[in-house]
């Protein structure tokens, strides 16, 4: 089965991975991407793999004041037409059926680009995210620390992508925070001069390059979207250096952005990756993931577990 293709047949060999582009896909109608199956998935995923809040967020939403909804994840999916909610189911590739769907789709991209495998094509740390949103819900202005194929499955969405290659929209410091703190970044209307808006209907999609800022709004009905992400070796390197820089800066040691001092970057990577290799086995436990997030990102890191009767914790890991 052919899953998707760019509207411009040369996009995967010319624009990719540095320019956004529109595409068409054939995920619509797949039973795995229907509300009943997604309710089952929400009930099966570990709790820290589900993030949700009110869909009435602002474009430039302060993550500390993100509005909430008083429903559990399964009920949000079941009541999405009236819930007024925004939800993302994370790391769905760890579920065998969804993992095969994601792998098969990205293999199609790899083959189109002339590679035999995901590894050869540079697709590392492959992940899947499914968004379930009520009508007229907003995903605030943010950037992501990976590369992303985004597919609209049900309902319409307005997907606004901003070119930030000259750092006029988000600084190196802001993009570092996207990796180590929270994905949301401040929005200003003047940024719109560098915006491309994709009006997505079921069967439409868009490729979003690494750390290109964007915000999204659903139209007049509920929405289901699928996001396939990965990190190339270059992206993983930049993210890891961002993490070390943030730690050193918090200790009062000024740091240059990645690439300014390649030799120092290499030394930072060696230390960081040795440390994370030792920690990684602990992340298999949900309890340990919660502890590690709190140590790394502070007391508000575990926003996934917020008490509906208290002020929400919303800093993302």
CORBELCOR-V204295 format. One record per helix or strand of 2 or more residues. SS is the DSSP state (h for helix, s for strand). FROM is the first residue (numbers start at 0). TO is the last residue. If there is no record, write none. Layout:
<<SS FROM TO> <SS FROM TO>>
This chain:
<<s 3 5> <s 20 24> <h 30 32> <h 34 43> <h 46 48> <s 49 53> <h 62 64> <h 72 77> <h 79 82> <s 84 88> <h 91 93> <h 95 111> <h 117 120> <s 123 132> <s 137 141> <s 146 153> <s 156 161> <h 171 179> <h 188 193> <s 194 199> <s 203 207> <s 213 217> <s 222 230> <h 232 249> <h 261 283> <h 285 296> <h 302 304>>
